[in-house]
Amino acid sequence: MKKRVAILISGRGSNMMALVEAARNANYPAEIVSVISSRPEAPGLAWASSQGLPCRALDHKAYASREAFDGAIDDALAEAGVDLVALAGFMRIQSPPFVRKWLGRQLNIHPSLLPLFRGLHAQRQALQAGVRISGCSVHFVTEEMDTGPIVAQAAVAVHAGDTEDALSERILVAEHRLYAHALSLVAAGRAYLENGRVVFDAVVNSSDVLYSPKA
């Protein structure tokens, strides 16, 4: 049975779009059953609605506290019968109780090879550090930002003379492929969280750990 996935967004939701497209494959082990935005005006919400997906806007400004907002999110997830949550440009820090409740069932994607360059402007951080390889990581969400156990990563070369925008665009292409790949591993039970570490099923391939997106 396919896992029921909710995608949380705050903006254009390009990674959401990639997950939706992947889930349209009959053999994909997950189905997208809900899209929730923290901003009613998010462009990604309009796109999801145009695709016939169940959508909900929960404006974080309408809630008195982070915990109250997260409670509304949790109620929406329960109503949709969600198994897994995928953050796709969701720009809200979650409260510890919410993170703990969904531990091992919530994924995020970050535009760096974690644990390097956590937080905002990861691509700028990579260029400032002078690394020759950057990339992106999909990880389980934990209470500390961008520190959760890593499910999969993709490497992206840093070119001489790269700008932040140019590097960001190449990493974004990798993100779209990587996120769908990582979500499929988790939804199929091939990767799961156990004692604070990601465990893979009996057959572990290099592609399960370091994924190389095709051009």
N, C-alpha and C positions, 0 to 999 in steps of 0.2 A: 504494500500500500504506500502511495506517495505521501511524503511529509508535507504538512500544510505550513506554508511560509508567509509571514508578514514582512513587508519591507517598510522601514521607517526612513523618511526623507525630510529635508528642509529646503531644498533648492531644485535644481533642474533634474536631478535624479538620473544621470546618465548610467550609473552602475545599476540602478533599478531597471532601466530599459534593457540592459544586457541580461540581467537575471530573468526578466519576463520573456525575452526572446529565447533564452536557453530552455526555459520551462515549457515552451511550446513543443519541444521535441517529445514524442510519445514515450521515449525510453528514459527521459530525465526523471530522477527519483524524487522530485519535489514539484509542488504546484503553488503558485502565488495566489493566496486567498484574500489578501488584504494589503492595501497601501495606506499608510498613515503619515500625515505631514504635520510638523509642528508649526508650519506657516500656511495659512489659508491661501496666500497668493503664490505659493511655490509653483513654478512652471511644470515640475514633474507631476504634480497632482492633476493638472489638466490633461497631461498626456495619458496618465494611467486611466483617468475617467474615459478618455476617448477610445481606450482599448477594451472597455467594458469591465474593468477590474473594480471590485468593491473598494471604495475610497472613503477616507474620513480625514477631515481637517480638525486637529485639536490645537488651537492657538495657545501656546504656552503662556502668553501674556494674560490669559483669562483665568489663570490659576494662582492662588495665593502663595504657593510654595512649590519647590521642585518635587516634593513627595506627593502633593496633590495632583500635579501634572502626570507624574509617573503612574499614580493610581488610575487616572483616566485612561492612560495608554494600556495598562494591564487589564482593565475592564474590557477595552476594545479587543484586545488579543484573546481574552477568554470567550467573548461573544463570537469571534470568528473561528474558535477551535484551533488556535495556532499551535504548532509543534516547535517551530524554529523562527527566530527573528534575525533578519539581515539589515544592518544599518548601512544606508547608502547616502552618505552626505548628510547624516542626521546631526545637526549642530547643537545638541543639548547634552550636557553632562548629566548622567543618570544618578539617581540616589542609590546609596549602598543597598537598601532592602530590595529594590527592583533588580539590581545587578545580581544579587545573590539568588533571588528567585529564579532568574533565567540563566544562571551560570551553566555553561555547557550546552546551552541551547540558543545562544546569541552570538552572531558573528559581526565583525567589522572589517573594513579594508582601509589600509593606510598607505600613502604613496612614498614609502621608503622600505629599505630592507631592515626591518626592526631587528634588534633594539636600537639601531641608529636613527637619529633624527625624528624623535617623537614630537607630537604637538603640531602647531600650525606651521605652514610654509616649509614643509619637509624638503621640497625640491630646492628651495633657496638655501636651506641649510646644507644640502648635499653639495651644491655648487661652491658655497663659501668654504666648505671643508676640503674641496679639491679632490673628491673621490672620483675614480674612473668608472665605477659601476654603481648604479642606484637601482631602483625598482619599486616593488610594492609587496605588501604582506597581508594575508588574511589571518585573523586571529580571533580566538574566543574573547569575549568582552569580560573584563574583570574590573574591580573597583578603581584601580589606578589606570589612568588613561594610557592607551597604546602599550601596555605591558603584558597583555594576555598571551597565553600559550599559542604558538603559531601553527596554523594548519597547513599553509602553503605559501610559497613566495615565488616571484618572478623577477629575474634580473634584466635590467635595461642599461645599455651602455651610455656613458656620458660622453658627448662629443666635444672636441675642441671648439671653443667659442660658443658653447651652448648658452642660451638665455633661459631664464626660469620658465617662460612660457613654452619654449620649444621642448625642454625636458619634460615639463608637465604633460604636454600633449602626447609624447611618446609613452610616458608611464601610464597615462589614462587608457591608451589602447591595450596595454598589458593588463591593466586592472579589469577591464571588461571581460577578458578571457579568463583571468585568474579567479575572479570571484565566482563565476559560474562553475568552474572546475572545483573549487574548494567547497562550495555549497553542495555540490553533488556528492563529494566524499562524505560529508557529514550526514546528509540526508539518507545516503545508502548504508550508513553505519560503518563505513570504512575508516572513518576517523572520529574519535570521540575523546572527551576529557575524562581523565581518571587520575585522581590524586595530584591535581595541578599540572598534569602533563598531557600532551596529545598522544594518544595511542592509535596506531594504525592496525588494520586487520592483518592476517597472517602473511599475506603476500604484499610486501612493501617494495614499491618501485621508486626510483629516483624522482619520477614525475609527481609522486605524491608529496614530496617535500620541496623540491625546487622545480617549478613548472616553467618551461620555456615556451612562451606563446609564439605561434607561427605568425609570420609577417602577413 
